[in-house]
Amino acid sequence: MSNARINLFWLIIFTLTLPLAVVFSTQLARKSFERVKMDGQTVNVKGYAELPITSDRAEWTTRIVERDPDLKLAYAALERNRLTLMQYLQSHGFAGDAVELGPVDITELKVPDADGNPTNQIEFYLVRQRFSIASNDVQRVTNAARGAGDLISTGINLDSNSPSYLYTKLEDKKLEMLEKATANARERALLLVGGSGNALGPMRSASQGVFQITPAFSNEVSGEGYNDTSSLDKVIKAVVSVEYNILQN
């Protein structure tokens, strides 16, 4: 075969295979681009964990309030009822230093004029004093607060609040809660990514949300963190936001 015929043969072969080579190289480049693009994608998930708790500390505050046009009589009534209240608290196990006494507060209330503005004439004196108890014996504080109605029925003027119920071991639970919330976030990410036929890559970032302490069976939350003090039984709730890479299989 002459050189001219050989060159013509290879020219025909090259012409016929060139389109196939172009198509193959284009597909290869496209697949490479899609893989890089997919590997750069991420998934963002929130992880959640909750833990039921029971308050381990209770506080109760009440005030004796007396009013009389005569300051001496108002103060005498306060002293008399203070003794009764202290005896009542002692009967519930709160004696001496176990009761925190606030200072005596005296307010002058003036007789209003026809327009409702106060005059210089004193109508009566308002004399008040605060009493607080606190204990890790939650039930004992609760019982003392519940019996306040009996004192009111004897003629003592009490301005009483409901007990506050606290949980003092939150810091001991925070790491455990964050670990559970992060594990929950990974489970959610695996479910989302696995359904697409891809694989979950390494974590890129994570951020902790605020802790919420809510009454049991409550959905109350706050952007600043909810801290319930009205309920004996509560739930600690933790949320984390996690971002993962996605890997194409």
ABEGO torsion letter per residue (X at the ends): XBAAAAAAAAAAAAAAAAAAAAAAAAAAAAAAAAAAAAAABBBBBBBBBBBBBBBABBBBBBBBBBBBABAAAAAAAAAAAAAAAAAAAAAAGBBEAABBBBBBBBBBBBBBBAAGBBBABBABBBBBBBBBBBBABAAAAAAAAAAAAAAAAAGBBBBBBBBBBBBAAAAAAAAAAAAAAAAAAAAAAAAAAAAAGBBBBBBABBBBBBBBBBBBGBABBBAAEBBBAABABBBBBBBBBBBBBBBBX
